[in-house]
Amino acid sequence: MQQKTQYLNTDLELRSHERLTMLCHEFEKTCCILNHIQADNEHWHATIESNLSGDSCADLAIQAILAVLPQLSAQAKRQWDNCYLREFDLGFECGDTWAYPYALTAESIRLIAEANCSLSVTLYPVLNSSAGARQ
């Protein structure tokens, strides 16, 4: 059976030399904090998603996440500014679809640039459910 390629979700990935506690606390009022951990390199990592149901559209997810920025306290804004990585990661499950186009609006791209964020794409393989192995 053929599997369709599909958009899965959008994560905001943050990396910093300092804890992001206040920043995560303020984001969690309207977003989902997937993790806030200190990595092996002793840098702090946080992954944030929007609280939109199903995260069905990258544009809406990006805009919902970035809507938090103007409301940040001075301490959270300082933590945001001190992040050395602020990256939106769009996730896709790769199926059998040929040439799967997916576009962001000019508004989302403008907001990403104004927030000094980068953009990445993660492609996930479809797993063979009977064997649990990658196809």
N, CA, C and O atoms as a Tinker XYZ file with bonds, in Angstrom:
   540  protein
     1  N      0.835000   -1.178000    0.000000    73     2
     2  CA     0.000000    0.000000    0.000000    64     1     3
     3  C      0.885000    1.250000    0.000000    63     2     4     5
     4  O      1.852000    1.340000    0.757000    81     3
     5  N      0.541000    2.200000   -0.852000    73     3     6
     6  CA     1.330000    3.430000   -0.934000    64     5     7
     7  C      1.027000    4.344000    0.248000    63     6     8     9
     8  O     -0.109000    4.431000    0.715000    81     7
     9  N      2.071000    5.022000    0.720000    73     7    10
    10  CA     1.949000    5.994000    1.796000    64     9    11
    11  C      2.102000    7.390000    1.211000    63    10    12    13
    12  O      2.998000    7.635000    0.403000    81    11
    13  N      1.230000    8.301000    1.616000    73    11    14
    14  CA     1.334000    9.680000    1.148000    64    13    15
    15  C      2.352000   10.445000    1.980000    63    14    16    17
    16  O      2.460000   10.243000    3.190000    81    15
    17  N      3.091000   11.317000    1.328000    73    15    18
    18  CA     3.947000   12.253000    2.036000    64    17    19
    19  C      3.042000   13.268000    2.716000    63    18    20    21
    20  O      2.043000   13.699000    2.139000    81    19
    21  N      3.388000   13.653000    3.944000    73    19    22
    22  CA     2.533000   14.605000    4.648000    64    21    23
    23  C      3.319000   15.456000    5.638000    63    22    24    25
    24  O      4.320000   15.024000    6.210000    81    23
    25  N      2.831000   16.676000    5.818000    73    23    26
    26  CA     3.368000   17.581000    6.839000    64    25    27
    27  C      2.954000   17.024000    8.197000    63    26    28    29
    28  O      1.811000   16.606000    8.377000    81    27
    29  N      3.887000   17.019000    9.154000    73    27    30
    30  CA     3.581000   16.515000   10.493000    64    29    31
    31  C      3.453000   17.623000   11.532000    63    30    32    33
    32  O      2.432000   17.728000   12.212000    81    31
    33  N      4.498000   18.454000   11.654000    73    31    34
    34  CA     4.492000   19.449000   12.720000    64    33    35
    35  C      5.585000   20.489000   12.514000    63    34    36    37
    36  O      6.431000   20.372000   11.627000    81    35
    37  N      5.537000   21.503000   13.361000    73    35    38
    38  CA     6.565000   22.539000   13.374000    64    37    39
    39  C      7.066000   22.701000   14.800000    63    38    40    41
    40  O      6.283000   22.948000   15.717000    81    39
    41  N      8.357000   22.562000   14.980000    73    39    42
    42  CA     9.001000   22.780000   16.282000    64    41    43
    43  C      9.844000   24.037000   16.209000    63    42    44    45
    44  O     10.445000   24.337000   15.177000    81    43
    45  N      9.884000   24.766000   17.304000    73    43    46
    46  CA    10.859000   25.840000   17.463000    64    45    47
    47  C     11.969000   25.278000   18.335000    63    46    48    49
    48  O     11.744000   24.940000   19.497000    81    47
    49  N     13.163000   25.180000   17.776000    73    47    50
    50  CA    14.328000   24.656000   18.487000    64    49    51
    51  C     15.164000   25.833000   18.986000    63    50    52    53
    52  O     15.520000   26.724000   18.215000    81    51
    53  N     15.470000   25.826000   20.273000    73    51    54
    54  CA    16.281000   26.877000   20.878000    64    53    55
    55  C     17.522000   26.261000   21.512000    63    54    56    57
    56  O     17.455000   25.180000   22.097000    81    55
    57  N     18.652000   26.947000   21.395000    73    55    58
    58  CA    19.911000   26.525000   22.015000    64    57    59
    59  C     20.545000   27.744000   22.672000    63    58    60    61
    60  O     20.546000   28.842000   22.116000    81    59
    61  N     21.086000   27.525000   23.872000    73    59    62
    62  CA    21.671000   28.638000   24.617000    64    61    63
    63  C     22.752000   28.106000   25.555000    63    62    64    65
    64  O     22.792000   26.918000   25.877000    81    63
    65  N     23.618000   29.008000   25.978000    73    63    66
    66  CA    24.626000   28.674000   26.983000    64    65    67
    67  C     24.040000   28.783000   28.383000    63    66    68    69
    68  O     24.680000   28.377000   29.353000    81    67
    69  N     22.839000   29.321000   28.501000    73    67    70
    70  CA    22.209000   29.520000   29.809000    64    69    71
    71  C     20.837000   28.848000   29.840000    63    70    72    73
    72  O     20.247000   28.555000   28.800000    81    71
    73  N     20.353000   28.617000   31.037000    73    71    74
    74  CA    18.998000   28.079000   31.212000    64    73    75
    75  C     17.986000   28.983000   30.517000    63    74    76    77
    76  O     18.173000   30.195000   30.410000    81    75
    77  N     16.919000   28.361000   30.054000    73    75    78
    78  CA    15.845000   29.103000   29.375000    64    77    79
    79  C     14.547000   29.020000   30.188000    63    78    80    81
    80  O     13.451000   29.005000   29.629000    81    79
    81  N     14.689000   28.969000   31.488000    73    79    82
    82  CA    13.556000   28.727000   32.380000    64    81    83
    83  C     12.460000   29.771000   32.234000    63    82    84    85
    84  O     11.297000   29.419000   32.037000    81    83
    85  N     12.808000   31.040000   32.326000    73    83    86
    86  CA    11.788000   32.091000   32.245000    64    85    87
    87  C     11.166000   32.126000   30.849000    63    86    88    89
    88  O      9.954000   32.292000   30.715000    81    87
    89  N     11.981000   31.972000   29.821000    73    87    90
    90  CA    11.490000   31.964000   28.446000    64    89    91
    91  C     10.496000   30.817000   28.241000    63    90    92    93
    92  O      9.420000   31.017000   27.677000    81    91
    93  N     10.856000   29.630000   28.695000    73    91    94
    94  CA     9.944000   28.481000   28.561000    64    93    95
    95  C      8.670000   28.696000   29.365000    63    94    96    97
    96  O      7.578000   28.365000   28.904000    81    95
    97  N      8.806000   29.248000   30.562000    73    95    98
    98  CA     7.633000   29.516000   31.391000    64    97    99
    99  C      6.652000   30.451000   30.671000    63    98   100   101
   100  O      5.440000   30.241000   30.717000    81    99
   101  N      7.175000   31.464000   30.018000    73    99   102
   102  CA     6.291000   32.408000   29.324000    64   101   103
   103  C      5.727000   31.820000   28.034000    63   102   104   105
   104  O      4.594000   32.131000   27.667000    81   103
   105  N      6.483000   30.988000   27.346000    73   103   106
   106  CA     5.959000   30.324000   26.150000    64   105   107
   107  C      4.874000   29.308000   26.504000    63   106   108   109
   108  O      3.926000   29.127000   25.739000    81   107
   109  N      5.003000   28.641000   27.660000    73   107   110
   110  CA     4.057000   27.584000   27.974000    64   109   111
   111  C      2.653000   28.093000   28.286000    63   110   112   113
   112  O      1.730000   27.292000   28.433000    81   111
   113  N      2.478000   29.388000   28.386000    73   111   114
   114  CA     1.135000   29.950000   28.570000    64   113   115
   115  C      0.269000   29.709000   27.342000    63   114   116   117
   116  O     -0.946000   29.550000   27.460000    81   115
   117  N      0.888000   29.681000   26.161000    73   115   118
   118  CA     0.115000   29.490000   24.928000    64   117   119
   119  C      0.697000   28.421000   24.007000    63   118   120   121
   120  O      0.133000   28.145000   22.948000    81   119
   121  N      1.812000   27.822000   24.396000    73   119   122
   122  CA     2.483000   26.805000   23.570000    64   121   123
   123  C      2.779000   25.579000   24.420000    63   122   124   125
   124  O      2.545000   25.568000   25.629000    81   123
   125  N      3.291000   24.564000   23.773000    73   123   126
   126  CA     3.667000   23.322000   24.442000    64   125   127
   127  C      5.198000   23.230000   24.487000    63   126   128   129
   128  O      5.852000   23.272000   23.445000    81   127
   129  N      5.760000   23.107000   25.678000    73   127   130
   130  CA     7.201000   22.939000   25.834000    64   129   131
   131  C      7.471000   21.433000   25.800000    63   130   132   133
   132  O      7.139000   20.717000   26.745000    81   131
   133  N      8.071000   20.962000   24.715000    73   131   134
   134  CA     8.342000   19.530000   24.584000    64   133   135
   135  C      9.532000   19.105000   25.437000    63   134   136   137
   136  O      9.557000   17.997000   25.973000    81   135
   137  N     10.519000   19.994000   25.560000    73   135   138
   138  CA    11.646000   19.710000   26.447000    64   137   139
   139  C     12.387000   20.994000   26.754000    63   138   140   141
   140  O     12.324000   21.969000   26.005000    81   139
   141  N     13.079000   20.971000   27.856000    73   139   142
   142  CA    14.017000   22.017000   28.263000    64   141   143
   143  C     15.079000   21.289000   29.068000    63   142   144   145
   144  O     14.892000   21.013000   30.253000    81   143
   145  N     16.188000   20.980000   28.420000    73   143   146
   146  CA    17.201000   20.125000   29.026000    64   145   147
   147  C     18.592000   20.714000   28.853000    63   146   148   149
   148  O     18.838000   21.556000   27.989000    81   147
   149  N     19.480000   20.247000   29.694000    73   147   150
   150  CA    20.894000   20.569000   29.518000    64   149   151
   151  C     21.525000   19.380000   28.809000    63   150   152   153
   152  O     21.483000   18.257000   29.312000    81   151
   153  N     22.102000   19.624000   27.655000    73   151   154
   154  CA    22.685000   18.571000   26.827000    64   153   155
   155  C     24.067000   18.191000   27.349000    63   154   156   157
   156  O     24.595000   18.820000   28.266000    81   155
   157  N     24.638000   17.155000   26.753000    73   155   158
   158  CA    25.965000   16.680000   27.140000    64   157   159
   159  C     27.035000   17.763000   27.032000    63   158   160   161
   160  O     28.009000   17.759000   27.784000    81   159
   161  N     26.847000   18.692000   26.089000    73   159   162
   162  CA    27.818000   19.777000   25.926000    64   161   163
   163  C     27.586000   20.906000   26.925000    63   162   164   165
   164  O     28.228000   21.954000   26.844000    81   163
   165  N     26.668000   20.691000   27.868000    73   163   166
   166  CA    26.297000   21.639000   28.922000    64   165   167
   167  C     25.546000   22.860000   28.411000    63   166   168   169
   168  O     25.324000   23.809000   29.163000    81   167
   169  N     25.152000   22.847000   27.140000    73   167   170
   170  CA    24.304000   23.908000   26.608000    64   169   171
   171  C     22.850000   23.529000   26.882000    63   170   172   173
   172  O     22.519000   22.359000   27.072000    81   171
   173  N     22.003000   24.537000   26.896000    73   171   174
   174  CA    20.587000   24.322000   27.170000    64   173   175
   175  C     19.811000   24.250000   25.863000    63   174   176   177
   176  O     20.012000   25.066000   24.963000    81   175
   177  N     18.925000   23.270000   25.768000    73   175   178
   178  CA    18.092000   23.035000   24.587000    64   177   179
   179  C     16.630000   23.094000   25.008000    63   178   180   181
   180  O     16.251000   22.574000   26.057000    81   179
   181  N     15.817000   23.733000   24.176000    73   179   182
   182  CA    14.369000   23.735000   24.394000    64   181   183
   183  C     13.695000   23.506000   23.042000    63   182   184   185
   184  O     14.147000   23.996000   22.007000    81   183
   185  N     12.611000   22.751000   23.085000    73   183   186
   186  CA    11.799000   22.516000   21.897000    64   185   187
   187  C     10.369000   22.915000   22.221000    63   186   188   189
   188  O      9.785000   22.455000   23.202000    81   187
   189  N      9.815000   23.779000   21.378000    73   187   190
   190  CA     8.489000   24.348000   21.610000    64   189   191
   191  C      7.607000   24.092000   20.392000    63   190   192   193
   192  O      8.056000   24.219000   19.253000    81   191
   193  N      6.348000   23.731000   20.642000    73   191   194
   194  CA     5.343000   23.604000   19.579000    64   193   195
   195  C      4.157000   24.483000   19.931000    63   194   196   197
   196  O      3.962000   24.852000   21.089000    81   195
   197  N      3.380000   24.809000   18.932000    73   195   198
   198  CA     2.151000   25.556000   19.186000    64   197   199
   199  C      1.141000   24.617000   19.853000    63   198   200   201
   200  O      1.298000   23.397000   19.811000    81   199
   201  N      0.124000   25.185000   20.455000    73   199   202
   202  CA    -0.959000   24.394000   21.047000    64   201   203
   203  C     -2.118000   24.214000   20.074000    63   202   204   205
   204  O     -3.200000   23.787000   20.478000    81   203
   205  N     -1.913000   24.529000   18.816000    73   203   206
   206  CA    -2.972000   24.366000   17.829000    64   205   207
   207  C     -3.281000   22.886000   17.664000    63   206   208   209
   208  O     -2.375000   22.052000   17.690000    81   207
   209  N     -4.537000   22.561000   17.498000    73   207   210
   210  CA    -4.904000   21.153000   17.382000    64   209   211
   211  C     -4.316000   20.554000   16.119000    63   210   212   213
   212  O     -4.529000   21.057000   15.016000    81   211
   213  N     -3.584000   19.488000   16.294000    73   211   214
   214  CA    -3.020000   18.767000   15.176000    64   213   215
   215  C     -1.896000   19.475000   14.452000    63   214   216   217
   216  O     -1.301000   18.896000   13.542000    81   215
   217  N     -1.578000   20.720000   14.825000    73   215   218
   218  CA    -0.498000   21.463000   14.166000    64   217   219
   219  C     -0.599000   21.288000   12.648000    63   218   220   221
   220  O      0.395000   21.024000   11.973000    81   219
   221  N     -1.835000   21.443000   12.122000    73   219   222
   222  CA    -2.134000   21.078000   10.743000    64   221   223
   223  C     -1.562000   22.008000    9.682000    63   222   224   225
   224  O     -1.597000   21.679000    8.496000    81   223
   225  N     -1.047000   23.138000   10.073000    73   223   226
   226  CA    -0.538000   24.093000    9.087000    64   225   227
   227  C      0.690000   24.797000    9.666000    63   226   228   229
   228  O      0.617000   25.399000   10.737000    81   227
   229  N      1.800000   24.720000    8.964000    73   227   230
   230  CA     3.038000   25.335000    9.454000    64   229   231
   231  C      2.885000   26.842000    9.622000    63   230   232   233
   232  O      3.386000   27.409000   10.593000    81   231
   233  N      2.202000   27.492000    8.694000    73   231   234
   234  CA     2.027000   28.946000    8.805000    64   233   235
   235  C      1.341000   29.321000   10.116000    63   234   236   237
   236  O      1.801000   30.220000   10.821000    81   235
   237  N      0.261000   28.649000   10.442000    73   235   238
   238  CA    -0.464000   28.959000   11.678000    64   237   239
   239  C      0.377000   28.644000   12.912000    63   238   240   241
   240  O      0.356000   29.396000   13.886000    81   239
   241  N      1.115000   27.540000   12.875000    73   239   242
   242  CA     1.962000   27.171000   14.008000    64   241   243
   243  C      3.059000   28.207000   14.233000    63   242   244   245
   244  O      3.290000   28.633000   15.365000    81   243
   245  N      3.728000   28.607000   13.171000    73   243   246
   246  CA     4.793000   29.612000   13.261000    64   245   247
   247  C      4.244000   30.924000   13.801000    63   246   248   249
   248  O      4.827000   31.523000   14.705000    81   247
   249  N      3.134000   31.364000   13.252000    73   247   250
   250  CA     2.554000   32.630000   13.689000    64   249   251
   251  C      2.082000   32.568000   15.141000    63   250   252   253
   252  O      2.213000   33.550000   15.871000    81   251
   253  N      1.533000   31.422000   15.575000    73   251   254
   254  CA     1.094000   31.273000   16.966000    64   253   255
   255  C      2.287000   31.315000   17.920000    63   254   256   257
   256  O      2.217000   31.943000   18.977000    81   255
   257  N      3.365000   30.657000   17.554000    73   255   258
   258  CA     4.551000   30.649000   18.407000    64   257   259
   259  C      5.156000   32.050000   18.486000    63   258   260   261
   260  O      5.482000   32.526000   19.574000    81   259
   261  N      5.306000   32.704000   17.350000    73   259   262
   262  CA     5.938000   34.023000   17.339000    64   261   263
   263  C      5.062000   35.113000   17.958000    63   262   264   265
   264  O      5.565000   36.180000   18.311000    81   263
   265  N      3.762000   34.859000   18.093000    73   263   266
   266  CA     2.870000   35.834000   18.734000    64   265   267
   267  C      3.232000   36.031000   20.201000    63   266   268   269
   268  O      2.820000   37.020000   20.806000    81   267
   269  N      3.980000   35.124000   20.774000    73   267   270
   270  CA     4.410000   35.237000   22.175000    64   269   271
   271  C      5.481000   36.314000   22.352000    63   270   272   273
   272  O      5.548000   36.950000   23.403000    81   271
   273  N      6.311000   36.521000   21.342000    73   271   274
   274  CA     7.481000   37.402000   21.494000    64   273   275
   275  C      7.161000   38.809000   22.002000    63   274   276   277
   276  O      7.841000   39.281000   22.913000    81   275
   277  N      6.156000   39.498000   21.454000    73   275   278
   278  CA     5.907000   40.856000   21.952000    64   277   279
   279  C      5.455000   40.915000   23.407000    63   278   280   281
   280  O      5.495000   41.979000   24.025000    81   279
   281  N      5.031000   39.796000   23.953000    73   279   282
   282  CA     4.520000   39.752000   25.327000    64   281   283
   283  C      5.573000   39.326000   26.338000    63   282   284   285
   284  O      5.280000   39.261000   27.532000    81   283
   285  N      6.795000   39.031000   25.892000    73   283   286
   286  CA     7.830000   38.532000   26.802000    64   285   287
   287  C      8.261000   39.595000   27.812000    63   286   288   289
   288  O      8.349000   40.782000   27.498000    81   287
   289  N      8.524000   39.133000   29.029000    73   287   290
   290  CA     9.102000   40.010000   30.048000    64   289   291
   291  C     10.540000   40.345000   29.647000    63   290   292   293
   292  O     11.092000   39.745000   28.724000    81   291
   293  N     11.129000   41.291000   30.337000    73   291   294
   294  CA    12.509000   41.687000   30.028000    64   293   295
   295  C     13.472000   40.516000   30.216000    63   294   296   297
   296  O     14.384000   40.335000   29.410000    81   295
   297  N     13.280000   39.720000   31.267000    73   295   298
   298  CA    14.179000   38.590000   31.525000    64   297   299
   299  C     14.018000   37.516000   30.435000    63   298   300   301
   300  O     15.011000   36.976000   29.949000    81   299
   301  N     12.782000   37.209000   30.057000    73   299   302
   302  CA    12.554000   36.212000   29.002000    64   301   303
   303  C     13.075000   36.718000   27.659000    63   302   304   305
   304  O     13.625000   35.943000   26.876000    81   303
   305  N     12.909000   37.998000   27.392000    73   303   306
   306  CA    13.415000   38.589000   26.145000    64   305   307
   307  C     14.937000   38.499000   26.097000    63   306   308   309
   308  O     15.505000   38.243000   25.035000    81   307
   309  N     15.602000   38.705000   27.230000    73   307   310
   310  CA    17.058000   38.579000   27.290000    64   309   311
   311  C     17.463000   37.131000   26.999000    63   310   312   313
   312  O     18.433000   36.894000   26.279000    81   311
   313  N     16.727000   36.162000   27.554000    73   311   314
   314  CA    17.038000   34.760000   27.283000    64   313   315
   315  C     16.831000   34.435000   25.801000    63   314   316   317
   316  O     17.620000   33.694000   25.214000    81   315
   317  N     15.784000   34.981000   25.199000    73   315   318
   318  CA    15.536000   34.799000   23.751000    64   317   319
   319  C     16.712000   35.367000   22.952000    63   318   320   321
   320  O     17.257000   34.700000   22.073000    81   319
   321  N     17.094000   36.610000   23.272000    73   319   322
   322  CA    18.173000   37.275000   22.547000    64   321   323
   323  C     19.507000   36.540000   22.696000    63   322   324   325
   324  O     20.344000   36.588000   21.794000    81   323
   325  N     19.709000   35.862000   23.828000    73   323   326
   326  CA    20.961000   35.166000   24.073000    64   325   327
   327  C     21.020000   33.767000   23.467000    63   326   328   329
   328  O     22.062000   33.115000   23.529000    81   327
   329  N     19.926000   33.300000   22.887000    73   327   330
   330  CA    19.964000   32.001000   22.212000    64   329   331
   331  C     20.855000   32.097000   20.975000    63   330   332   333
   332  O     20.713000   33.018000   20.171000    81   331
   333  N     21.754000   31.161000   20.832000    73   331   334
   334  CA    22.597000   31.149000   19.633000    64   333   335
   335  C     21.940000   30.376000   18.494000    63   334   336   337
   336  O     22.407000   30.429000   17.357000    81   335
   337  N     20.854000   29.655000   18.795000    73   335   338
   338  CA    20.058000   28.998000   17.758000    64   337   339
   339  C     18.591000   29.229000   18.053000    63   338   340   341
   340  O     18.110000   28.926000   19.145000    81   339
   341  N     17.889000   29.765000   17.080000    73   339   342
   342  CA    16.433000   29.919000   17.097000    64   341   343
   343  C     15.979000   29.431000   15.728000    63   342   344   345
   344  O     16.113000   30.144000   14.733000    81   343
   345  N     15.444000   28.218000   15.680000    73   343   346
   346  CA    15.188000   27.592000   14.389000    64   345   347
   347  C     13.820000   26.914000   14.360000    63   346   348   349
   348  O     13.481000   26.126000   15.242000    81   347
   349  N     13.056000   27.233000   13.344000    73   347   350
   350  CA    11.799000   26.527000   13.096000    64   349   351
   351  C     12.108000   25.302000   12.256000    63   350   352   353
   352  O     12.708000   25.404000   11.186000    81   351
   353  N     11.695000   24.150000   12.746000    73   351   354
   354  CA    11.947000   22.874000   12.073000    64   353   355
   355  C     10.609000   22.285000   11.642000    63   354   356   357
   356  O      9.789000   21.895000   12.474000    81   355
   357  N     10.402000   22.227000   10.329000    73   355   358
   358  CA     9.181000   21.646000    9.769000    64   357   359
   359  C      9.409000   20.160000    9.540000    63   358   360   361
   360  O     10.362000   19.771000    8.865000    81   359
   361  N      8.531000   19.327000   10.101000    73   359   362
   362  CA     8.665000   17.885000    9.983000    64   361   363
   363  C      7.697000   17.313000    8.959000    63   362   364   365
   364  O      6.521000   17.675000    8.921000    81   363
   365  N      8.209000   16.421000    8.136000    73   363   366
   366  CA     7.403000   15.755000    7.108000    64   365   367
   367  C      7.661000   14.257000    7.160000    63   366   368   369
   368  O      8.800000   13.820000    7.324000    81   367
   369  N      6.596000   13.474000    7.020000    73   367   370
   370  CA     6.729000   12.042000    6.836000    64   369   371
   371  C      6.791000   11.790000    5.337000    63   370   372   373
   372  O      5.897000   12.190000    4.590000    81   371
   373  N      7.850000   11.124000    4.908000    73   371   374
   374  CA     8.071000   10.891000    3.478000    64   373   375
   375  C      7.430000    9.584000    3.050000    63   374   376   377
   376  O      7.780000    8.511000    3.542000    81   375
   377  N      6.512000    9.689000    2.150000    73   375   378
   378  CA     5.869000    8.497000    1.606000    64   377   379
   379  C      6.234000    8.318000    0.155000    63   378   380   381
   380  O      7.360000    8.598000   -0.256000    81   379
   381  N      5.281000    7.854000   -0.612000    73   379   382
   382  CA     5.493000    7.557000   -2.027000    64   381   383
   383  C      5.082000    8.698000   -2.949000    63   382   384   385
   384  O      5.154000    8.566000   -4.170000    81   383
   385  N      4.652000    9.814000   -2.372000    73   383   386
   386  CA     4.216000   10.952000   -3.178000    64   385   387
   387  C      5.390000   11.496000   -3.985000    63   386   388   389
   388  O      6.489000   11.667000   -3.459000    81   387
   389  N      5.152000   11.764000   -5.251000    73   387   390
   390  CA     6.182000   12.338000   -6.110000    64   389   391
   391  C      6.114000   13.856000   -6.010000    63   390   392   393
   392  O      5.044000   14.438000   -6.190000    81   391
   393  N      7.231000   14.499000   -5.728000    73   391   394
   394  CA     7.348000   15.964000   -5.728000    64   393   395
   395  C      6.268000   16.618000   -4.868000    63   394   396   397
   396  O      5.369000   17.287000   -5.378000    81   395
   397  N      6.371000   16.418000   -3.581000    73   395   398
   398  CA     5.404000   16.962000   -2.623000    64   397   399
   399  C      5.735000   18.425000   -2.325000    63   398   400   401
   400  O      6.674000   18.696000   -1.577000    81   399
   401  N      4.986000   19.373000   -2.893000    73   399   402
   402  CA     5.273000   20.792000   -2.618000    64   401   403
   403  C      4.616000   21.239000   -1.308000    63   402   404   405
   404  O      3.504000   20.821000   -0.984000    81   403
   405  N      5.308000   22.079000   -0.579000    73   403   406
   406  CA     4.759000   22.652000    0.649000    64   405   407
   407  C      5.322000   24.057000    0.772000    63   406   408   409
   408  O      6.540000   24.231000    0.819000    81   407
   409  N      4.471000   25.047000    0.825000    73   407   410
   410  CA     4.926000   26.438000    0.816000    64   409   411
   411  C      4.529000   27.157000    2.104000    63   410   412   413
   412  O      3.484000   26.883000    2.693000    81   411
   413  N      5.378000   28.070000    2.519000    73   411   414
   414  CA     5.050000   28.999000    3.594000    64   413   415
   415  C      4.652000   30.320000    2.967000    63   414   416   417
   416  O      5.121000   30.669000    1.884000    81   415
   417  N      3.786000   31.052000    3.651000    73   415   418
   418  CA     3.378000   32.354000    3.141000    64   417   419
   419  C      4.500000   33.375000    3.337000    63   418   420   421
   420  O      5.397000   33.187000    4.159000    81   419
   421  N      4.428000   34.439000    2.578000    73   419   422
   422  CA     5.395000   35.530000    2.724000    64   421   423
   423  C      5.328000   36.113000    4.137000    63   422   424   425
   424  O      6.351000   36.521000    4.687000    81   423
   425  N      4.138000   36.155000    4.725000    73   423   426
   426  CA     3.969000   36.678000    6.090000    64   425   427
   427  C      4.758000   35.836000    7.092000    63   426   428   429
   428  O      5.444000   36.387000    7.954000    81   427
   429  N      4.670000   34.517000    6.990000    73   427   430
   430  CA     5.416000   33.651000    7.912000    64   429   431
   431  C      6.921000   33.812000    7.723000    63   430   432   433
   432  O      7.671000   33.846000    8.698000    81   431
   433  N      7.351000   33.908000    6.501000    73   431   434
   434  CA     8.780000   34.085000    6.226000    64   433   435
   435  C      9.263000   35.422000    6.773000    63   434   436   437
   436  O     10.361000   35.511000    7.322000    81   435
   437  N      8.450000   36.453000    6.625000    73   435   438
   438  CA     8.799000   37.770000    7.176000    64   437   439
   439  C      8.923000   37.703000    8.693000    63   438   440   441
   440  O      9.870000   38.241000    9.267000    81   439
   441  N      7.962000   37.040000    9.343000    73   439   442
   442  CA     7.992000   36.930000   10.800000    64   441   443
   443  C      9.201000   36.134000   11.284000    63   442   444   445
   444  O      9.817000   36.491000   12.289000    81   443
   445  N      9.539000   35.068000   10.581000    73   443   446
   446  CA    10.710000   34.268000   10.923000    64   445   447
   447  C     11.974000   35.123000   10.829000    63   446   448   449
   448  O     12.823000   35.086000   11.719000    81   447
   449  N     12.090000   35.887000    9.754000    73   447   450
   450  CA    13.265000   36.741000    9.561000    64   449   451
   451  C     13.327000   37.843000   10.612000    63   450   452   453
   452  O     14.395000   38.120000   11.160000    81   451
   453  N     12.198000   38.468000   10.894000    73   451   454
   454  CA    12.175000   39.545000   11.897000    64   453   455
   455  C     12.538000   39.034000   13.285000    63   454   456   457
   456  O     13.097000   39.779000   14.090000    81   455
   457  N     12.226000   37.773000   13.574000    73   455   458
   458  CA    12.555000   37.188000   14.870000    64   457   459
   459  C     13.981000   36.644000   14.894000    63   458   460   461
   460  O     14.416000   36.068000   15.892000    81   459
   461  N     14.702000   36.829000   13.793000    73   459   462
   462  CA    16.083000   36.351000   13.662000    64   461   463
   463  C     16.170000   34.838000   13.866000    63   462   464   465
   464  O     17.066000   34.333000   14.542000    81   463
   465  N     15.216000   34.135000   13.264000    73   463   466
   466  CA    15.172000   32.673000   13.328000    64   465   467
   467  C     15.583000   32.092000   11.978000    63   466   468   469
   468  O     15.503000   32.757000   10.945000    81   467
   469  N     16.016000   30.857000   12.013000    73   467   470
   470  CA    16.297000   30.131000   10.777000    64   469   471
   471  C     15.187000   29.106000   10.555000    63   470   472   473
   472  O     14.288000   28.944000   11.380000    81   471
   473  N     15.278000   28.428000    9.429000    73   471   474
   474  CA    14.254000   27.461000    9.035000    64   473   475
   475  C     14.950000   26.186000    8.595000    63   474   476   477
   476  O     15.912000   26.230000    7.828000    81   475
   477  N     14.471000   25.060000    9.073000    73   475   478
   478  CA    15.007000   23.769000    8.646000    64   477   479
   479  C     13.854000   22.824000    8.357000    63   478   480   481
   480  O     12.708000   23.091000    8.720000    81   479
   481  N     14.166000   21.727000    7.705000    73   479   482
   482  CA    13.179000   20.709000    7.361000    64   481   483
   483  C     13.728000   19.363000    7.812000    63   482   484   485
   484  O     14.883000   19.034000    7.542000    81   483
   485  N     12.897000   18.588000    8.501000    73   483   486
   486  CA    13.255000   17.229000    8.881000    64   485   487
   487  C     12.335000   16.280000    8.138000    63   486   488   489
   488  O     11.113000   16.427000    8.171000    81   487
   489  N     12.936000   15.297000    7.461000    73   487   490
   490  CA    12.195000   14.308000    6.691000    64   489   491
   491  C     12.260000   12.979000    7.432000    63   490   492   493
   492  O     13.339000   12.447000    7.692000    81   491
   493  N     11.082000   12.452000    7.766000    73   491   494
   494  CA    10.999000   11.183000    8.485000    64   493   495
   495  C     10.598000   10.077000    7.519000    63   494   496   497
   496  O      9.671000   10.263000    6.730000    81   495
   497  N     11.270000    8.934000    7.561000    73   495   498
   498  CA    10.878000    7.836000    6.677000    64   497   499
   499  C      9.592000    7.188000    7.177000    63   498   500   501
   500  O      9.284000    7.241000    8.368000    81   499
   501  N      8.860000    6.588000    6.279000    73   499   502
   502  CA     7.709000    5.782000    6.676000    64   501   503
   503  C      8.273000    4.463000    7.176000    63   502   504   505
   504  O      9.092000    3.831000    6.509000    81   503
   505  N      7.829000    4.056000    8.353000    73   503   506
   506  CA     8.318000    2.803000    8.919000    64   505   507
   507  C      7.427000    1.659000    8.492000    63   506   508   509
   508  O      6.206000    1.807000    8.429000    81   507
   509  N      8.020000    0.533000    8.201000    73   507   510
   510  CA     7.286000   -0.685000    7.871000    64   509   511
   511  C      6.702000   -1.203000    9.176000    63   510   512   513
   512  O      7.443000   -1.697000   10.027000    81   511
   513  N      5.387000   -1.099000    9.352000    73   511   514
   514  CA     4.751000   -1.435000   10.609000    64   513   515
   515  C      4.880000   -2.907000   10.961000    63   514   516   517
   516  O      4.909000   -3.247000   12.144000    81   515
   517  N      4.959000   -3.793000    9.972000    73   515   518
   518  CA     5.033000   -5.221000   10.280000    64   517   519
   519  C      6.408000   -5.624000   10.789000    63   518   520   521
   520  O      6.516000   -6.541000   11.604000    81   519
   521  N      7.454000   -4.962000   10.328000    73   519   522
   522  CA     8.807000   -5.328000   10.742000    64   521   523
   523  C      9.414000   -4.298000   11.681000    63   522   524   525
   524  O     10.417000   -4.575000   12.338000    81   523
   525  N      8.809000   -3.096000   11.753000    73   523   526
   526  CA     9.362000   -2.036000   12.578000    64   525   527
   527  C     10.645000   -1.463000   12.019000    63   526   528   529
   528  O     11.360000   -0.739000   12.712000    81   527
   529  N     10.938000   -1.780000   10.778000    73   527   530
   530  CA    12.173000   -1.300000   10.153000    64   529   531
   531  C     11.857000   -0.229000    9.137000    63   530   532   533
   532  O     10.728000   -0.117000    8.660000    81   531
   533  N     12.863000    0.553000    8.813000    73   531   534
   534  CA    12.700000    1.587000    7.786000    64   533   535
   535  C     12.623000    0.940000    6.415000    63   534   536   537
   536  O     13.294000   -0.048000    6.119000    81   535
   537  N     11.774000    1.542000    5.591000    73   535   538
   538  CA    11.644000    1.027000    4.222000    64   537   539
   539  C     12.752000    1.571000    3.366000    63   538   540
   540  O     12.824000    1.258000    2.178000    81   539
